[in-house]
Amino acid sequence: LPTSIKPAPESGNLRRCDQRPHLSDTAKTLLLSWHLLSLETFLGRLVPEGDGYRHSMEGPDDMPAHIRTALTQTSEQIPINQGRLALGTWQGVYLWEHRQRGQSRDVVVHIVGG
């Protein structure tokens, strides 16, 4: 996801505030992280696909995706400083798809302060 903020004209000057992105989905995670592949390996072992889940009508990756999302998060709170997300050197904001084939999703962003 982008790390710079372009405020709408009516929002004023967003120099110092908090951005609260939220993902309205039950099979994806919104995450501040550094190395997503290690997390994917860990969650793949913790919640494997096709392991006899009751809900599997949408495929073997469906229920594991919902469980992985429940164990992680769909929202973050990130400070904005001088119009940019105040992230650590190696941090990034990731939309982490837990299904084999992702779909288009919306991220709703709430900005507090100014």
N, C-alpha and C positions, 0 to 999 in steps of 0.2 A: 504494500500500500504506500501511497506517497507520503513523504515526510515534510512537505512544505504546505502551508495553508494559504489559500487565496480567498480572503473574506469577501462576502457579497457586499455590494456598495452600501446597503442599509445597515450593515453590521458594525460600521465604524472601524476603528483602528485596533486590530487584535494583536497587541504587542505582548501582553502577559495575561494568560488565562488558562483554562483547562479544556482539553478536547476529550469528549467521552464517546468514542465510537462504539456502536452496538450492532451486532449481527443477528438478524431475525431468522435463524436457521437452527435446526436440531441435528445437523450432520456436519457442521463445520465449527472451527474454533477461531477466535480472534485472540492473538497472542503477541506479547512482547518477548522476543527470544533472540538467541544468537545462532544456534545450530539445530535447525528443525529436523534434520535427518536422524539425529540421535534420539530425539523425542519420538519420532515416528517408529523407530525400531523398538523402543521401550513399550509404547502403547500397543504395537502389533503383537508383542509377546504377552502383555497383560490382558488384552481383549482381542483374541484371534478371530479371524473371519470363519464363518461356517461351522461354528462349534455347538450346534444343536440348539440355537435360540428359538424361542416360540414364535417370534415375529421375523419371518424371512421371506415374505411374499414379494418384496421388492429386490430380492437377491441376497447372496450370502454376506455382502458387505453392509447391508442396511442396519441391522440391529447393533453390530459392533460400532458403526459410525455414531449412532445415537448414544451409546454408552461412553465412547471416547469424548463426545461433546459434553456429556454430563460430568465427566471427570476433569474437564478443563474449564473453559470459559467462553462466553460470547460477547463480553464487554471489557473495555479497558478504560483507564483514566490516565491521560498523558498531558503533562504541562506543555504549554506553548510559550516560548521565549523568543522575542524579536521575530515573530511570524513563522517560526520553525518549531517542530516537535522537539522537546528537550529530551533526546534519547542519549544513552550511553554510547561510547565509541563503537561497540560491536552490535548494538541493539538494532532490531528492525521490528516493524509491525507486520505481522503475517496473518493472512487469511488461510487457515489450514484446512484443507478439504479431507474429510475422512472417508469419502466414497471413492470407488475406483474411477467413476466418471462424474466429474463435477458438473454443476449447473450454474447458471448465472444467478447471483444473489445481490441484494442491496445491503449496503452498510449505512446505517443512520448515524449521523454525527451531531452530538449536542455540544454546544460551546458555552462555557460558563465563565463569566468575568469579562474583562476587556481592558 
